[in-house]
């Protein structure tokens, strides 16, 4: 019977302890290393002691003038410095790899369908080497599990552990088609109650909130049309089915094409911070993420939005 032998795993110490060892060896001082690493001298000493205990050998000779490497410490420094450098370069390549990976984006459906997808061809022409993978849903996705670089979210910005960039200057405004408004006398917000208002379940600001904001009392109303996606409400209004209360950001392309127009000549808007680019802090360092966010900011500025 053949005996199966298993390869003994190599001893691998803590990378944090290795980094501390290299820093102390470079400056020959526990205190200076602590300042550079922004930790206490006690923490540095503890990490060095932990590494020496793991190895079973002394790496430094301590004296009143500081520390000096032992013969074993010098040999160990030469070996691990190269290994740490290789790890750093490999990590940097992965973080900044713009050519061999897709940029994976998840978006709230209405923003993805009404704003982003219409501009992606411009992005491709400017950055042909960076491929985009876009999914749209209201699912609660996870960055590591679902391999996401950026999540474009709709709602209140309640993600304290993540990097968040909110689109500014977004407002909700009543819109309708030119055809629907013909012959209708709508001069002030209260006049809207006489006409077909389209309700959208997904907006942060609904008709009741907006009407109260503009001082309209007794405004509760039954809605003939009610949709759970902004792109459905916007499309319905563009077909002359009624008046919507929607984001100027999401309605931007419809306004440019005159498929929708503001109901009021005066400013009866209500500010809202509803759309956010959300990502883990480590993703900020990815070159492909920087490129995309910079491009989005330029595209938003064309219509008066910022991030």
Number of C-alpha atoms within 10 A of each C-alpha: 3 4 5 6 6 6 6 6 6 6 7 9 13 11 11 11 19 19 17 22 27 19 19 25 20 14 15 18 17 23 18 16 22 19 12 11 14 9 12 14 17 12 13 22 18 14 19 24 17 15 22 18 11 13 13 9 12 16 24 22 12 14 8 5 8 15 17 19 19 15 12 12 19 14 12 15 18 11 11 15 15 11 11 15 11 12 12 12 11 11 12 13 13 14 17 16 15 19 13 10 15 17 20 19 20 24 23 20 20 20 20 21 15 19 17 17 12 11 13 13 12 13 17 13 9 11 16 11 13 19 17 15 12 17 14 16 13 12 9 8 13 10 18 9 7 10 12 21 21 23 24 20 22 21 14 13 16 8 10 7 9 13 16 20 16 19 18 18 15 21 19 25 21 23 25 27 25 17 13 17 18 8 7 11 10 15 12 14 17 15 12 18 15 11 12 17 23 24 24 24 14 16 19 16 19 16 21 14 14 19 19 13 13 14 12 16 11 11 15 10 12 11 11 11 14 14 15 12 16 25 20 14 25 30 16 19 24 24 16 16 20 22 26 29 28 27 24 21 23 22 23 15 16 17 18 11 9 14 20 27 21 22 23 15 9 9 9 18 20 17 13 18 17 20 22 22 20 21 21 17 12 11 20 16 13 19 15 24 21 14 14 17 16 12 16 17 14 15 17 16 12 9 14 12 16 17 18
